[in-house]
């Protein structure tokens, strides 16, 4: 099974991007098959992009400025 271990959303020259790391675990033994793998994707689904922008806005507001 694959498990997301971290996810980051940020804007760059290409658009709104999702970067995530994941690990793969053997379901029968519990052993880690691969660890700390990474992928990057440009977010193209407008609903997901809207949610990502809301999280980034919340983060900015959390600065208290």
Predicted model as a PDB file, atoms N, CA, C, CB and O in Angstrom, pLDDT in the B-factor column:
MODEL        1                                                                  
ATOM      1  N   UNK A   1       0.833  -1.171   0.000  1.00 94.00           N  
ATOM      2  CA  UNK A   1       0.000   0.000   0.000  1.00 94.00           C  
ATOM      3  C   UNK A   1       0.879   1.235   0.000  1.00 94.00           C  
ATOM      4  CB  UNK A   1      -0.949  -0.003   1.199  1.00 94.00           C  
ATOM      5  O   UNK A   1       1.984   1.209   0.542  1.00 94.00           O  
ATOM      6  N   UNK A   2       0.406   2.308  -0.596  1.00 95.00           N  
ATOM      7  CA  UNK A   2       1.142   3.567  -0.655  1.00 95.00           C  
ATOM      8  C   UNK A   2       0.497   4.553   0.312  1.00 95.00           C  
ATOM      9  CB  UNK A   2       1.167   4.141  -2.107  1.00 95.00           C  
ATOM     10  O   UNK A   2      -0.727   4.648   0.400  1.00 95.00           O  
ATOM     11  N   UNK A   3       1.345   5.286   1.036  1.00 95.00           N  
ATOM     12  CA  UNK A   3       0.885   6.271   2.011  1.00 95.00           C  
ATOM     13  C   UNK A   3       1.571   7.605   1.758  1.00 95.00           C  
ATOM     14  CB  UNK A   3       1.155   5.787   3.453  1.00 95.00           C  
ATOM     15  O   UNK A   3       2.796   7.672   1.663  1.00 95.00           O  
ATOM     16  N   UNK A   4       0.780   8.661   1.651  1.00 96.00           N  
ATOM     17  CA  UNK A   4       1.339  10.008   1.549  1.00 96.00           C  
ATOM     18  C   UNK A   4       1.920  10.365   2.911  1.00 96.00           C  
ATOM     19  CB  UNK A   4       0.252  11.057   1.094  1.00 96.00           C  
ATOM     20  O   UNK A   4       1.257  10.211   3.936  1.00 96.00           O  
ATOM     21  N   UNK A   5       3.176  10.849   2.915  1.00 95.00           N  
ATOM     22  CA  UNK A   5       3.832  11.209   4.170  1.00 95.00           C  
ATOM     23  C   UNK A   5       3.977  12.712   4.337  1.00 95.00           C  
ATOM     24  CB  UNK A   5       5.192  10.558   4.248  1.00 95.00           C  
ATOM     25  O   UNK A   5       4.198  13.189   5.451  1.00 95.00           O  
ATOM     26  N   UNK A   6       3.856  13.474   3.243  1.00 96.00           N  
ATOM     27  CA  UNK A   6       3.835  14.935   3.330  1.00 96.00           C  
ATOM     28  C   UNK A   6       3.269  15.497   2.039  1.00 96.00           C  
ATOM     29  CB  UNK A   6       5.258  15.506   3.602  1.00 96.00           C  
ATOM     30  O   UNK A   6       3.331  14.860   0.987  1.00 96.00           O  
ATOM     31  N   UNK A   7       2.713  16.706   2.132  1.00 96.00           N  
ATOM     32  CA  UNK A   7       2.192  17.377   0.942  1.00 96.00           C  
ATOM     33  C   UNK A   7       2.383  18.877   1.104  1.00 96.00           C  
ATOM     34  CB  UNK A   7       0.689  17.031   0.710  1.00 96.00           C  
ATOM     35  O   UNK A   7       2.181  19.430   2.185  1.00 96.00           O  
ATOM     36  N   UNK A   8       2.775  19.524   0.018  1.00 96.00           N  
ATOM     37  CA  UNK A   8       2.999  20.959   0.000  1.00 96.00           C  
ATOM     38  C   UNK A   8       2.333  21.525  -1.243  1.00 96.00           C  
ATOM     39  CB  UNK A   8       4.520  21.300   0.031  1.00 96.00           C  
ATOM     40  O   UNK A   8       2.385  20.924  -2.316  1.00 96.00           O  
ATOM     41  N   UNK A   9       1.706  22.687  -1.089  1.00 96.00           N  
ATOM     42  CA  UNK A   9       1.116  23.390  -2.221  1.00 96.00           C  
ATOM     43  C   UNK A   9       1.814  24.738  -2.332  1.00 96.00           C  
ATOM     44  CB  UNK A   9      -0.438  23.560  -2.055  1.00 96.00           C  
ATOM     45  O   UNK A   9       1.995  25.434  -1.333  1.00 96.00           O  
ATOM     46  N   UNK A  10       2.206  25.106  -3.554  1.00 94.00           N  
ATOM     47  CA  UNK A  10       2.858  26.397  -3.744  1.00 94.00           C  
ATOM     48  C   UNK A  10       2.639  26.873  -5.177  1.00 94.00           C  
ATOM     49  CB  UNK A  10       4.374  26.303  -3.423  1.00 94.00           C  
ATOM     50  O   UNK A  10       2.331  26.087  -6.073  1.00 94.00           O  
ATOM     51  N   UNK A  11       2.803  28.165  -5.365  1.00 92.00           N  
ATOM     52  CA  UNK A  11       2.705  28.752  -6.705  1.00 92.00           C  
ATOM     53  C   UNK A  11       4.099  28.916  -7.269  1.00 92.00           C  
ATOM     54  CB  UNK A  11       1.961  30.118  -6.675  1.00 92.00           C  
ATOM     55  O   UNK A  11       5.034  29.293  -6.563  1.00 92.00           O  
ATOM     56  N   UNK A  12       4.225  28.626  -8.553  1.00 92.00           N  
ATOM     57  CA  UNK A  12       5.474  28.898  -9.249  1.00 92.00           C  
ATOM     58  C   UNK A  12       5.136  29.386 -10.653  1.00 92.00           C  
ATOM     59  CB  UNK A  12       6.391  27.629  -9.293  1.00 92.00           C  
ATOM     60  O   UNK A  12       3.978  29.685 -10.947  1.00 92.00           O  
ATOM     61  N   UNK A  13       6.127  29.465 -11.508  1.00 93.00           N  
ATOM     62  CA  UNK A  13       5.925  30.005 -12.855  1.00 93.00           C  
ATOM     63  C   UNK A  13       4.927  29.192 -13.675  1.00 93.00           C  
ATOM     64  CB  UNK A  13       7.245  30.065 -13.587  1.00 93.00           C  
ATOM     65  O   UNK A  13       4.314  29.724 -14.601  1.00 93.00           O  
ATOM     66  N   UNK A  14       4.757  27.917 -13.351  1.00 92.00           N  
ATOM     67  CA  UNK A  14       3.863  27.048 -14.111  1.00 92.00           C  
ATOM     68  C   UNK A  14       2.425  27.130 -13.627  1.00 92.00           C  
ATOM     69  CB  UNK A  14       4.343  25.621 -14.035  1.00 92.00           C  
ATOM     70  O   UNK A  14       1.499  26.850 -14.389  1.00 92.00           O  
ATOM     71  N   UNK A  15       2.226  27.506 -12.379  1.00 93.00           N  
ATOM     72  CA  UNK A  15       0.897  27.586 -11.798  1.00 93.00           C  
ATOM     73  C   UNK A  15       0.910  27.105 -10.363  1.00 93.00           C  
ATOM     74  CB  UNK A  15      -0.096  26.776 -12.616  1.00 93.00           C  
ATOM     75  O   UNK A  15       1.937  27.162  -9.687  1.00 93.00           O  
ATOM     76  N   UNK A  16      -0.213  26.641  -9.912  1.00 96.00           N  
ATOM     77  CA  UNK A  16      -0.345  26.112  -8.563  1.00 96.00           C  
ATOM     78  C   UNK A  16       0.118  24.661  -8.586  1.00 96.00           C  
ATOM     79  CB  UNK A  16      -1.818  26.233  -8.037  1.00 96.00           C  
ATOM     80  O   UNK A  16      -0.397  23.850  -9.357  1.00 96.00           O  
ATOM     81  N   UNK A  17       1.084  24.339  -7.744  1.00 97.00           N  
ATOM     82  CA  UNK A  17       1.722  23.029  -7.805  1.00 97.00           C  
ATOM     83  C   UNK A  17       1.542  22.268  -6.499  1.00 97.00           C  
ATOM     84  CB  UNK A  17       3.206  23.174  -8.127  1.00 97.00           C  
ATOM     85  O   UNK A  17       1.562  22.853  -5.415  1.00 97.00           O  
ATOM     86  N   UNK A  18       1.367  20.957  -6.619  1.00 97.00           N  
ATOM     87  CA  UNK A  18       1.322  20.037  -5.485  1.00 97.00           C  
ATOM     88  C   UNK A  18       2.587  19.209  -5.509  1.00 97.00           C  
ATOM     89  CB  UNK A  18       0.051  19.127  -5.528  1.00 97.00           C  
ATOM     90  O   UNK A  18       2.908  18.581  -6.518  1.00 97.00           O  
ATOM     91  N   UNK A  19       3.308  19.207  -4.398  1.00 97.00           N  
ATOM     92  CA  UNK A  19       4.488  18.366  -4.243  1.00 97.00           C  
ATOM     93  C   UNK A  19       4.217  17.459  -3.047  1.00 97.00           C  
ATOM     94  CB  UNK A  19       5.810  19.225  -4.046  1.00 97.00           C  
ATOM     95  O   UNK A  19       3.830  17.935  -1.980  1.00 97.00           O  
ATOM     96  N   UNK A  20       4.417  16.169  -3.221  1.00 97.00           N  
ATOM     97  CA  UNK A  20       4.120  15.237  -2.129  1.00 97.00           C  
ATOM     98  C   UNK A  20       5.175  14.143  -2.066  1.00 97.00           C  
ATOM     99  CB  UNK A  20       2.719  14.617  -2.305  1.00 97.00           C  
ATOM    100  O   UNK A  20       5.798  13.799  -3.071  1.00 97.00           O  
ATOM    101  N   UNK A  21       5.360  13.605  -0.870  1.00 97.00           N  
ATOM    102  CA  UNK A  21       6.220  12.447  -0.687  1.00 97.00           C  
ATOM    103  C   UNK A  21       5.357  11.295  -0.205  1.00 97.00           C  
ATOM    104  CB  UNK A  21       7.377  12.746   0.317  1.00 97.00           C  
ATOM    105  O   UNK A  21       4.320  11.492   0.429  1.00 97.00           O  
ATOM    106  N   UNK A  22       5.806  10.091  -0.521  1.00 96.00           N  
ATOM    107  CA  UNK A  22       5.046   8.904  -0.148  1.00 96.00           C  
ATOM    108  C   UNK A  22       5.984   7.749   0.131  1.00 96.00           C  
ATOM    109  CB  UNK A  22       4.050   8.527  -1.247  1.00 96.00           C  
ATOM    110  O   UNK A  22       7.135   7.726  -0.303  1.00 96.00           O  
ATOM    111  N   UNK A  23       5.450   6.791   0.873  1.00 97.00           N  
ATOM    112  CA  UNK A  23       6.160   5.547   1.160  1.00 97.00           C  
ATOM    113  C   UNK A  23       5.268   4.388   0.753  1.00 97.00           C  
ATOM    114  CB  UNK A  23       6.555   5.448   2.670  1.00 97.00           C  
ATOM    115  O   UNK A  23       4.042   4.500   0.779  1.00 97.00           O  
ATOM    116  N   UNK A  24       5.879   3.284   0.380  1.00 97.00           N  
ATOM    117  CA  UNK A  24       5.129   2.076   0.030  1.00 97.00           C  
ATOM    118  C   UNK A  24       5.451   1.004   1.062  1.00 97.00           C  
ATOM    119  CB  UNK A  24       5.473   1.585  -1.421  1.00 97.00           C  
ATOM    120  O   UNK A  24       6.615   0.754   1.376  1.00 97.00           O  
ATOM    121  N   UNK A  25       4.399   0.373   1.583  1.00 96.00           N  
ATOM    122  CA  UNK A  25       4.537  -0.628   2.630  1.00 96.00           C  
ATOM    123  C   UNK A  25       3.946  -1.945   2.144  1.00 96.00           C  
ATOM    124  CB  UNK A  25       3.848  -0.163   3.939  1.00 96.00           C  
ATOM    125  O   UNK A  25       2.856  -1.966   1.574  1.00 96.00           O  
ATOM    126  N   UNK A  26       4.663  -3.042   2.368  1.00 96.00           N  
ATOM    127  CA  UNK A  26       4.152  -4.369   2.041  1.00 96.00           C  
ATOM    128  C   UNK A  26       3.033  -4.688   3.035  1.00 96.00           C  
ATOM    129  CB  UNK A  26       5.296  -5.461   2.088  1.00 96.00           C  
ATOM    130  O   UNK A  26       3.270  -4.746   4.241  1.00 96.00           O  
ATOM    131  N   UNK A  27       1.821  -4.892   2.529  1.00 95.00           N  
ATOM    132  CA  UNK A  27       0.661  -5.115   3.397  1.00 95.00           C  
ATOM    133  C   UNK A  27       0.769  -6.400   4.202  1.00 95.00           C  
ATOM    134  CB  UNK A  27      -0.601  -5.146   2.571  1.00 95.00           C  
ATOM    135  O   UNK A  27       0.198  -6.486   5.288  1.00 95.00           O  
ATOM    136  N   UNK A  28       1.475  -7.388   3.709  1.00 96.00           N  
ATOM    137  CA  UNK A  28       1.576  -8.676   4.408  1.00 96.00           C  
ATOM    138  C   UNK A  28       2.622  -8.666   5.513  1.00 96.00           C  
ATOM    139  CB  UNK A  28       1.902  -9.774   3.421  1.00 96.00           C  
ATOM    140  O   UNK A  28       2.421  -9.253   6.576  1.00 96.00           O  
ATOM    141  N   UNK A  29       3.743  -7.994   5.255  1.00 96.00           N  
ATOM    142  CA  UNK A  29       4.839  -8.038   6.225  1.00 96.00           C  
ATOM    143  C   UNK A  29       5.006  -6.758   7.027  1.00 96.00           C  
ATOM    144  CB  UNK A  29       6.117  -8.336   5.520  1.00 96.00           C  
ATOM    145  O   UNK A  29       5.631  -6.764   8.087  1.00 96.00           O  
ATOM    146  N   UNK A  30       4.444  -5.651   6.523  1.00 94.00           N  
ATOM    147  CA  UNK A  30       4.626  -4.361   7.179  1.00 94.00           C  
ATOM    148  C   UNK A  30       5.967  -3.715   6.865  1.00 94.00           C  
ATOM    149  CB  UNK A  30       4.487  -4.524   8.659  1.00 94.00           C  
ATOM    150  O   UNK A  30       6.277  -2.643   7.383  1.00 94.00           O  
ATOM    151  N   UNK A  31       6.760  -4.361   6.021  1.00 95.00           N  
ATOM    152  CA  UNK A  31       8.067  -3.818   5.667  1.00 95.00           C  
ATOM    153  C   UNK A  31       7.913  -2.662   4.680  1.00 95.00           C  
ATOM    154  CB  UNK A  31       8.966  -4.918   5.070  1.00 95.00           C  
ATOM    155  O   UNK A  31       7.022  -2.662   3.831  1.00 95.00           O  
ATOM    156  N   UNK A  32       8.793  -1.690   4.812  1.00 95.00           N  
ATOM    157  CA  UNK A  32       8.796  -0.566   3.892  1.00 95.00           C  
ATOM    158  C   UNK A  32       9.482  -1.004   2.602  1.00 95.00           C  
ATOM    159  CB  UNK A  32       9.508   0.675   4.518  1.00 95.00           C  
ATOM    160  O   UNK A  32      10.649  -1.394   2.605  1.00 95.00           O  
ATOM    161  N   UNK A  33       8.739  -0.933   1.501  1.00 95.00           N  
ATOM    162  CA  UNK A  33       9.250  -1.329   0.194  1.00 95.00           C  
ATOM    163  C   UNK A  33      10.036  -0.171  -0.423  1.00 95.00           C  
ATOM    164  CB  UNK A  33       8.093  -1.765  -0.741  1.00 95.00           C  
ATOM    165  O   UNK A  33      11.121  -0.377  -0.967  1.00 95.00           O  
ATOM    166  N   UNK A  34       9.498   1.030  -0.340  1.00 96.00           N  
ATOM    167  CA  UNK A  34      10.197   2.231  -0.782  1.00 96.00           C  
ATOM    168  C   UNK A  34       9.789   3.368   0.139  1.00 96.00           C  
ATOM    169  CB  UNK A  34       9.878   2.568  -2.280  1.00 96.00           C  
ATOM    170  O   UNK A  34       8.675   3.397   0.661  1.00 96.00           O  
ATOM    171  N   UNK A  35      10.711   4.304   0.328  1.00 95.00           N  
ATOM    172  CA  UNK A  35      10.494   5.352   1.312  1.00 95.00           C  
ATOM    173  C   UNK A  35      10.913   6.697   0.740  1.00 95.00           C  
ATOM    174  CB  UNK A  35      11.265   5.052   2.607  1.00 95.00           C  
ATOM    175  O   UNK A  35      11.853   6.788  -0.049  1.00 95.00           O  
ATOM    176  N   UNK A  36      10.201   7.737   1.151  1.00 92.00           N  
ATOM    177  CA  UNK A  36      10.550   9.106   0.816  1.00 92.00           C  
ATOM    178  C   UNK A  36      10.597   9.357  -0.689  1.00 92.00           C  
ATOM    179  CB  UNK A  36      11.873   9.452   1.427  1.00 92.00           C  
ATOM    180  O   UNK A  36      11.463  10.083  -1.177  1.00 92.00           O  
ATOM    181  N   UNK A  37       9.656   8.750  -1.423  1.00 96.00           N  
ATOM    182  CA  UNK A  37       9.528   9.002  -2.861  1.00 96.00           C  
ATOM    183  C   UNK A  37       8.790  10.325  -3.042  1.00 96.00           C  
ATOM    184  CB  UNK A  37       8.772   7.826  -3.590  1.00 96.00           C  
ATOM    185  O   UNK A  37       8.045  10.738  -2.154  1.00 96.00           O  
ATOM    186  N   UNK A  38       8.982  10.983  -4.157  1.00 97.00           N  
ATOM    187  CA  UNK A  38       8.382  12.300  -4.353  1.00 97.00           C  
ATOM    188  C   UNK A  38       7.751  12.409  -5.731  1.00 97.00           C  
ATOM    189  CB  UNK A  38       9.427  13.399  -4.164  1.00 97.00           C  
ATOM    190  O   UNK A  38       8.221  11.820  -6.705  1.00 97.00           O  
ATOM    191  N   UNK A  39       6.657  13.190  -5.783  1.00 96.00           N  
ATOM    192  CA  UNK A  39       6.096  13.563  -7.079  1.00 96.00           C  
ATOM    193  C   UNK A  39       5.649  15.018  -7.030  1.00 96.00           C  
ATOM    194  CB  UNK A  39       4.910  12.635  -7.464  1.00 96.00           C  
ATOM    195  O   UNK A  39       5.355  15.553  -5.961  1.00 96.00           O  
ATOM    196  N   UNK A  40       5.600  15.648  -8.192  1.00 96.00           N  
ATOM    197  CA  UNK A  40       5.127  17.021  -8.354  1.00 96.00           C  
ATOM    198  C   UNK A  40       4.077  17.035  -9.453  1.00 96.00           C  
ATOM    199  CB  UNK A  40       6.303  17.998  -8.688  1.00 96.00           C  
ATOM    200  O   UNK A  40       4.238  16.399 -10.494  1.00 96.00           O  
ATOM    201  N   UNK A  41       3.010  17.765  -9.207  1.00 96.00           N  
ATOM    202  CA  UNK A  41       1.945  17.894 -10.202  1.00 96.00           C  
ATOM    203  C   UNK A  41       1.437  19.329 -10.210  1.00 96.00           C  
ATOM    204  CB  UNK A  41       0.783  16.901  -9.910  1.00 96.00           C  
ATOM    205  O   UNK A  41       1.361  19.970  -9.162  1.00 96.00           O  
ATOM    206  N   UNK A  42       1.091  19.832 -11.386  1.00 97.00           N  
ATOM    207  CA  UNK A  42       0.381  21.098 -11.489  1.00 97.00           C  
ATOM    208  C   UNK A  42      -1.090  20.781 -11.234  1.00 97.00           C  
ATOM    209  CB  UNK A  42       0.604  21.796 -12.903  1.00 97.00           C  
ATOM    210  O   UNK A  42      -1.644  19.847 -11.813  1.00 97.00           O  
ATOM    211  N   UNK A  43      -1.709  21.565 -10.364  1.00 97.00           N  
ATOM    212  CA  UNK A  43      -3.119  21.338 -10.040  1.00 97.00           C  
ATOM    213  C   UNK A  43      -3.965  21.914 -11.175  1.00 97.00           C  
ATOM    214  CB  UNK A  43      -3.503  21.989  -8.656  1.00 97.00           C  
ATOM    215  O   UNK A  43      -3.930  23.117 -11.435  1.00 97.00           O  
ATOM    216  N   UNK A  44      -4.718  21.055 -11.843  1.00 97.00           N  
ATOM    217  CA  UNK A  44      -5.560  21.479 -12.969  1.00 97.00           C  
ATOM    218  C   UNK A  44      -7.047  21.446 -12.633  1.00 97.00           C  
ATOM    219  CB  UNK A  44      -5.294  20.596 -14.174  1.00 97.00           C  
ATOM    220  O   UNK A  44      -7.844  22.099 -13.307  1.00 97.00           O  
ATOM    221  N   UNK A  45      -7.434  20.695 -11.601  1.00 97.00           N  
ATOM    222  CA  UNK A  45      -8.834  20.622 -11.180  1.00 97.00           C  
ATOM    223  C   UNK A  45      -9.166  21.908 -10.415  1.00 97.00           C  
ATOM    224  CB  UNK A  45      -9.101  19.342 -10.289  1.00 97.00           C  
ATOM    225  O   UNK A  45      -8.556  22.186  -9.383  1.00 97.00           O  
ATOM    226  N   UNK A  46     -10.123  22.691 -10.912  1.00 97.00           N  
ATOM    227  CA  UNK A  46     -10.423  23.994 -10.312  1.00 97.00           C  
ATOM    228  C   UNK A  46     -10.927  23.874  -8.876  1.00 97.00           C  
ATOM    229  CB  UNK A  46     -11.453  24.723 -11.151  1.00 97.00           C  
ATOM    230  O   UNK A  46     -10.632  24.740  -8.052  1.00 97.00           O  
ATOM    231  N   UNK A  47     -11.677  22.824  -8.561  1.00 98.00           N  
ATOM    232  CA  UNK A  47     -12.141  22.630  -7.184  1.00 98.00           C  
ATOM    233  C   UNK A  47     -10.980  22.393  -6.229  1.00 98.00           C  
ATOM    234  CB  UNK A  47     -13.113  21.457  -7.114  1.00 98.00           C  
ATOM    235  O   UNK A  47     -10.963  22.928  -5.121  1.00 98.00           O  
ATOM    236  N   UNK A  48     -10.021  21.601  -6.654  1.00 97.00           N  
ATOM    237  CA  UNK A  48      -8.833  21.333  -5.839  1.00 97.00           C  
ATOM    238  C   UNK A  48      -7.991  22.600  -5.733  1.00 97.00           C  
ATOM    239  CB  UNK A  48      -7.995  20.168  -6.444  1.00 97.00           C  
ATOM    240  O   UNK A  48      -7.470  22.903  -4.660  1.00 97.00           O  
ATOM    241  N   UNK A  49      -7.852  23.340  -6.823  1.00 97.00           N  
ATOM    242  CA  UNK A  49      -7.085  24.586  -6.814  1.00 97.00           C  
ATOM    243  C   UNK A  49      -7.712  25.593  -5.850  1.00 97.00           C  
ATOM    244  CB  UNK A  49      -7.005  25.182  -8.236  1.00 97.00           C  
ATOM    245  O   UNK A  49      -6.998  26.284  -5.124  1.00 97.00           O  
ATOM    246  N   UNK A  50      -9.027  25.678  -5.843  1.00 97.00           N  
ATOM    247  CA  UNK A  50      -9.732  26.588  -4.932  1.00 97.00           C  
ATOM    248  C   UNK A  50      -9.445  26.211  -3.470  1.00 97.00           C  
ATOM    249  CB  UNK A  50     -11.264  26.557  -5.208  1.00 97.00           C  
ATOM    250  O   UNK A  50      -9.177  27.079  -2.640  1.00 97.00           O  
ATOM    251  N   UNK A  51      -9.504  24.925  -3.173  1.00 97.00           N  
ATOM    252  CA  UNK A  51      -9.218  24.457  -1.807  1.00 97.00           C  
ATOM    253  C   UNK A  51      -7.758  24.748  -1.441  1.00 97.00           C  
ATOM    254  CB  UNK A  51      -9.513  22.934  -1.675  1.00 97.00           C  
ATOM    255  O   UNK A  51      -7.473  25.158  -0.316  1.00 97.00           O  
ATOM    256  N   UNK A  52      -6.839  24.538  -2.381  1.00 96.00           N  
ATOM    257  CA  UNK A  52      -5.416  24.798  -2.130  1.00 96.00           C  
ATOM    258  C   UNK A  52      -5.192  26.285  -1.867  1.00 96.00           C  
ATOM    259  CB  UNK A  52      -4.552  24.326  -3.329  1.00 96.00           C  
ATOM    260  O   UNK A  52      -4.442  26.646  -0.961  1.00 96.00           O  
ATOM    261  N   UNK A  53      -5.838  27.152  -2.654  1.00 95.00           N  
ATOM    262  CA  UNK A  53      -5.701  28.597  -2.434  1.00 95.00           C  
ATOM    263  C   UNK A  53      -6.251  28.994  -1.071  1.00 95.00           C  
ATOM    264  CB  UNK A  53      -6.424  29.382  -3.541  1.00 95.00           C  
ATOM    265  O   UNK A  53      -5.700  29.877  -0.414  1.00 95.00           O  
ATOM    266  N   UNK A  54      -7.328  28.351  -0.642  1.00 96.00           N  
ATOM    267  CA  UNK A  54      -7.897  28.637   0.679  1.00 96.00           C  
ATOM    268  C   UNK A  54      -6.916  28.259   1.784  1.00 96.00           C  
ATOM    269  CB  UNK A  54      -9.226  27.882   0.871  1.00 96.00           C  
ATOM    270  O   UNK A  54      -6.793  28.989   2.768  1.00 96.00           O  
ATOM    271  N   UNK A  55      -6.222  27.146   1.645  1.00 94.00           N  
ATOM    272  CA  UNK A  55      -5.226  26.738   2.643  1.00 94.00           C  
ATOM    273  C   UNK A  55      -4.059  27.723   2.658  1.00 94.00           C  
ATOM    274  CB  UNK A  55      -4.715  25.302   2.353  1.00 94.00           C  
ATOM    275  O   UNK A  55      -3.579  28.097   3.729  1.00 94.00           O  
ATOM    276  N   UNK A  56      -3.597  28.147   1.477  1.00 92.00           N  
ATOM    277  CA  UNK A  56      -2.509  29.115   1.415  1.00 92.00           C  
ATOM    278  C   UNK A  56      -2.927  30.451   2.015  1.00 92.00           C  
ATOM    279  CB  UNK A  56      -2.051  29.308  -0.028  1.00 92.00           C  
ATOM    280  O   UNK A  56      -2.131  31.101   2.693  1.00 92.00           O  
ATOM    281  N   UNK A  57      -4.167  30.868   1.775  1.00 93.00           N  
ATOM    282  CA  UNK A  57      -4.671  32.111   2.360  1.00 93.00           C  
ATOM    283  C   UNK A  57      -4.740  31.993   3.877  1.00 93.00           C  
ATOM    284  CB  UNK A  57      -6.059  32.459   1.788  1.00 93.00           C  
ATOM    285  O   UNK A  57      -4.375  32.928   4.590  1.00 93.00           O  
ATOM    286  N   UNK A  58      -5.199  30.869   4.367  1.00 94.00           N  
ATOM    287  CA  UNK A  58      -5.257  30.643   5.811  1.00 94.00           C  
ATOM    288  C   UNK A  58      -3.852  30.707   6.419  1.00 94.00           C  
ATOM    289  CB  UNK A  58      -5.915  29.277   6.120  1.00 94.00           C  
ATOM    290  O   UNK A  58      -3.667  31.277   7.494  1.00 94.00           O  
ATOM    291  N   UNK A  59      -2.883  30.136   5.745  1.00 91.00           N  
ATOM    292  CA  UNK A  59      -1.506  30.171   6.228  1.00 91.00           C  
ATOM    293  C   UNK A  59      -1.013  31.628   6.306  1.00 91.00           C  
ATOM    294  CB  UNK A  59      -0.582  29.328   5.300  1.00 91.00           C  
ATOM    295  O   UNK A  59      -0.376  32.021   7.284  1.00 91.00           O  
ATOM    296  N   UNK A  60      -1.313  32.417   5.273  1.00 91.00           N  
ATOM    297  CA  UNK A  60      -0.886  33.812   5.263  1.00 91.00           C  
ATOM    298  C   UNK A  60      -1.555  34.588   6.396  1.00 91.00           C  
ATOM    299  CB  UNK A  60      -1.208  34.463   3.908  1.00 91.00           C  
ATOM    300  O   UNK A  60      -0.913  35.415   7.045  1.00 91.00           O  
ATOM    301  N   UNK A  61      -2.829  34.328   6.634  1.00 93.00           N  
ATOM    302  CA  UNK A  61      -3.551  35.008   7.717  1.00 93.00           C  
ATOM    303  C   UNK A  61      -3.025  34.599   9.083  1.00 93.00           C  
ATOM    304  CB  UNK A  61      -5.044  34.709   7.630  1.00 93.00           C  
ATOM    305  O   UNK A  61      -3.105  35.363  10.045  1.00 93.00           O  
ATOM    306  N   UNK A  62      -2.497  33.412   9.159  1.00 94.00           N  
ATOM    307  CA  UNK A  62      -1.969  32.915  10.436  1.00 94.00           C  
ATOM    308  C   UNK A  62      -0.706  33.654  10.862  1.00 94.00           C  
ATOM    309  CB  UNK A  62      -1.680  31.425  10.338  1.00 94.00           C  
ATOM    310  O   UNK A  62      -0.281  33.553  12.013  1.00 94.00           O  
ATOM    311  N   UNK A  63      -0.107  34.398   9.933  1.00 91.00           N  
ATOM    312  CA  UNK A  63       1.061  35.192  10.277  1.00 91.00           C  
ATOM    313  C   UNK A  63       0.692  36.374  11.165  1.00 91.00           C  
ATOM    314  CB  UNK A  63       1.750  35.683   9.017  1.00 91.00           C  
ATOM    315  O   UNK A  63       1.545  36.948  11.841  1.00 91.00           O  
ATOM    316  N   UNK A  64      -0.597  36.730  11.155  1.00 81.00           N  
ATOM    317  CA  UNK A  64      -1.065  37.818  11.995  1.00 81.00           C  
ATOM    318  C   UNK A  64      -0.703  39.204  11.468  1.00 81.00           C  
ATOM    319  CB  UNK A  64      -0.514  37.653  13.365  1.00 81.00           C  
ATOM    320  O   UNK A  64      -0.715  40.185  12.212  1.00 81.00           O  
ATOM    321  N   UNK A  65      -0.389  39.271  10.211  1.00 59.00           N  
ATOM    322  CA  UNK A  65      -0.031  40.570   9.624  1.00 59.00           C  
ATOM    323  C   UNK A  65      -1.192  41.138   8.853  1.00 59.00           C  
ATOM    324  CB  UNK A  65       1.190  40.443   8.709  1.00 59.00           C  
ATOM    325  O   UNK A  65      -1.084  42.226   8.286  1.00 59.00           O  
TER     326      UNK A  65                                                      
ENDMDL                                                                          
END                                                                             
